[in-house]
Amino acid sequence: MIKMRSNRRRWIGIVTAAVIAALGGLYATSGQADHEDEEVVLAFTTMRGNLPNVDINNNIGGFAPWVIRDGDGVLTTEGHVRIRIRGLLFAPGVPNLGGTNPFKTFRAIVSCTTVNAQGETEVVNISTGAFPADAHGDCNIHDKVTLPNPCYAPIILVGPEGKVATPPDTAITGGIWLAATGF
């Protein structure tokens, strides 16, 4: 029994390392990693659909539950955001909307905690532009945002296009989210 747990932990570690390496490799071969000092801050292979009205760093979960079949992505130190979303839809039990995606575009919100000039911590939310989403809830987001320095505990949220500041100032107070990094 003890040997089985040890093997399971080893395999989980190997699989996790392989996924992170694959995402990093995918990112590097896409032509986005053009700076030698650019590093992956966050690589993820899971996202979770929202629960209505849940607040994550001033970003509010949509009015109804959503589900996501698959969400993978990478955030780099230079602010490159690459996310592959599959099956982001209203949850099956939502009356008249279950299993659908009525939005034509999705965007990502990168949320992290930073320290301001007065030495106080504050949450900063930065939005990507809008990217086409289809009726099946599939979307690819490839954009660059300006991250604060430092950027502690980054979270990636995906939601409908909303009020977005004009680039290069993409900081927002918060937005609506339908899926977030997590499980």
PELINRA-V511173 format. One record per helix or strand. SS is the DSSP state (H for helix, E for strand). FROM is the first residue (numbers start at 0). TO is the last residue. If there is no record, write none. Layout:
BEGIN
<<SS/FROM/TO> <SS/FROM/TO>>
END
This chain:
BEGIN
<<H/1/28> <E/39/43> <E/46/48> <E/54/55> <E/58/60> <E/65/66> <E/69/75> <E/79/85> <E/88/89> <E/104/114> <E/120/126> <E/130/132> <E/138/143> <E/151/159> <E/170/171> <E/175/176> <E/178/180>>
END
